[in-house]
Amino acid sequence: MVGDEHSDPSLMSFLGATKRNMLGNHFWEYYVNDAPRIVLNKLESCGYRVVSMTGVGQTLVWCLHKE
């Protein structure tokens, strides 16, 4: 998952993300099939950098900042 329904559509398109709504959720999310390193490399080319990273259960969360 790389974004929610409020994410920048042009950035989501650049990442190759598709918008989906999972059964039972009351929100939309953007999803990619790429490995995390591919997505992070694409975001780096747009000026984003990783600030922190953590694991929550079986989920990894990256916090990025754009200069």
BAFI-3210 file (N, C-alpha, C; in Angstrom, 3 decimals, decimal comma, padded with zeros to 6 digits):
// residues 67
n [1|2|3|4|5|6|7|8|9|10|11|12|13|14|15|16|17|18|19|20|21|22|23|24|25|26|27|28|29|30|31|32|33|34|35|36|37|38|39|40|41|42|43|44|45|46|47|48|49|50|51|52|53|54|55|56|57|58|59|60|61|62|63|64|65|66|67]
n.u [000,854|000,601|-000,618|-003,551|-007,032|-006,703|-004,244|-001,703|-002,670|-001,020|001,501|000,900|000,305|002,825|004,168|002,975|000,697|-002,451|-005,837|-007,832|-010,525|-010,831|-012,815|-014,963|-013,560|-013,869|-012,674|-010,538|-007,548|-004,209|-002,307|000,621|002,443|005,131|008,319|009,312|011,859|011,979|009,874|010,760|013,133|012,059|010,652|012,787|013,977|012,226|012,763|012,230|013,175|014,127|013,132|012,573|011,966|009,908|008,638|005,412|003,778|003,306|003,765|005,600|006,626|007,443|008,675|008,750|010,346|010,095|012,311]
n.v [-001,172|002,170|004,604|006,641|007,539|010,276|010,850|012,214|012,116|012,194|011,440|008,874|007,683|007,840|006,009|003,756|002,810|001,308|002,106|000,856|-000,750|-002,515|-005,260|-004,618|-002,429|001,091|002,923|004,018|002,765|003,067|000,780|-001,130|-003,571|-003,770|-004,428|-003,157|-001,795|-000,974|000,877|002,746|003,603|004,849|006,937|008,293|009,333|011,344|013,178|012,512|011,351|008,766|008,990|007,590|004,182|001,420|-001,601|-003,011|-005,428|-007,648|-005,764|-003,287|000,061|003,065|006,315|009,201|012,177|015,134|017,347]
n.w [000,000|-000,899|-000,589|000,212|-000,469|-000,586|-001,582|-003,792|-007,070|-009,386|-008,431|-007,524|-009,954|-011,177|-009,572|-010,425|-009,233|-008,349|-007,673|-005,097|-003,309|-000,487|000,571|003,228|004,160|004,653|003,069|000,363|-001,158|-002,482|-004,317|-005,027|-006,973|-006,831|-005,249|-001,999|-002,143|-004,807|-004,991|-003,078|-004,330|-006,610|-005,361|-004,218|-006,497|-007,006|-005,089|-002,460|000,825|003,113|006,437|008,760|009,845|010,699|012,187|012,340|013,685|011,098|009,229|007,470|007,920|006,410|006,919|005,083|003,756|001,836|000,440]
ca.u [000,000|001,446|-001,373|-004,993|-007,802|-006,314|-002,879|-001,497|-002,897|000,114|002,544|000,429|000,465|004,264|004,552|002,290|-000,271|-003,859|-006,731|-008,720|-011,286|-010,906|-014,083|-015,017|-012,946|-014,683|-011,755|-009,802|-006,097|-003,406|-001,522|001,574|002,981|006,590|008,983|009,543|013,062|011,656|009,059|011,617|014,029|011,259|010,376|014,052|014,196|011,309|013,206|011,891|014,206|013,616|013,442|012,566|011,297|009,592|007,769|004,196|003,302|003,922|003,749|006,704|006,182|008,520|008,303|009,608|010,242|010,543|012,954]
ca.v [000,000|003,360|005,835|006,548|008,273|011,690|010,953|012,917|011,180|012,141|010,642|007,490|007,231|007,660|004,777|002,628|002,308|001,207|002,446|-000,264|-000,732|-003,876|-005,592|-004,330|-001,130|002,243|003,865|003,540|002,785|002,833|-000,427|-001,498|-004,929|-003,678|-004,605|-001,865|-001,083|-000,354|002,059|003,722|004,171|005,777|008,120|009,021|010,086|012,503|014,086|012,029|010,576|008,030|009,609|006,505|002,952|000,556|-002,732|-003,090|-006,775|-008,114|-004,617|-002,337|001,432|004,014|007,728|009,904|013,636|015,724|018,654]
ca.w [000,000|-001,010|-000,388|000,412|-001,477|-000,570|-002,106|-005,056|-008,173|-010,322|-007,790|-007,535|-011,330|-011,357|-008,880|-011,054|-008,257|-008,714|-006,566|-004,795|-002,058|000,035|001,197|004,660|004,447|004,260|002,440|-000,808|-001,002|-003,676|-004,123|-006,089|-006,887|-006,741|-003,953|-001,333|-002,617|-006,099|-004,681|-002,407|-005,347|-007,420|-004,539|-004,088|-007,735|-006,947|-004,034|-001,115|001,516|004,266|007,720|009,736|009,436|011,832|011,911|013,152|013,365|009,856|008,322|007,556|007,689|006,160|006,972|004,125|003,711|000,570|000,645]
c.u [000,898|000,688|-002,840|-005,715|-007,451|-004,909|-002,857|-001,648|-001,725|001,269|002,153|000,566|001,938|004,747|003,923|001,242|-001,680|-004,698|-007,689|-009,430|-011,435|-012,239|-014,015|-014,385|-013,860|-013,799|-011,097|-008,322|-005,439|-002,430|-000,577|002,017|004,492|007,084|009,235|010,755|012,825|010,877|009,911|012,598|013,291|010,996|011,637|014,325|013,289|011,684|012,826|013,075|013,586|014,080|013,514|011,810|011,045|008,742|006,598|003,568|004,044|003,977|004,987|006,194|007,415|007,945|009,294|009,357|010,742|011,078|012,324]
c.v [001,233|004,670|005,566|007,415|009,752|011,908|011,662|011,941|011,085|011,331|009,167|006,884|006,955|006,352|003,539|002,008|002,258|001,456|001,275|-000,037|-002,172|-004,080|-005,362|-003,011|-000,018|003,327|003,195|003,627|002,571|001,703|-000,632|-002,940|-004,937|-003,956|-003,231|-001,108|-000,395|000,931|003,136|004,362|005,171|007,068|008,955|009,864|011,308|013,465|013,673|011,300|009,917|008,725|008,527|005,310|002,118|-000,610|-002,734|-004,448|-007,290|-007,005|-003,759|-000,956|002,319|005,415|008,466|011,413|014,112|017,106|019,697]
c.w [000,000|-000,804|-000,131|-000,610|-001,552|-001,125|-003,462|-006,228|-009,148|-009,737|-007,791|-008,935|-011,636|-010,723|-009,521|-010,158|-008,837|-007,467|-006,338|-003,467|-001,607|000,748|002,705|005,046|003,945|003,636|001,237|-000,525|-002,356|-003,368|-005,309|-005,887|-006,743|-005,326|-003,327|-001,865|-003,951|-005,872|-004,029|-003,386|-006,226|-006,644|-004,347|-005,334|-007,825|-005,827|-002,632|-000,516|002,745|005,538|008,797|009,175|010,678|011,359|012,872|012,828|012,147|008,805|008,553|007,183|007,526|006,252|006,082|004,210|002,366|000,841|-000,251]
res [m|v|g|d|e|h|s|d|p|s|l|m|s|f|l|g|a|t|k|r|n|m|l|g|n|h|f|w|e|y|y|v|n|d|a|p|r|i|v|l|n|k|l|e|s|c|g|y|r|v|v|s|m|t|g|v|g|q|t|l|v|w|c|l|h|k|e]
***
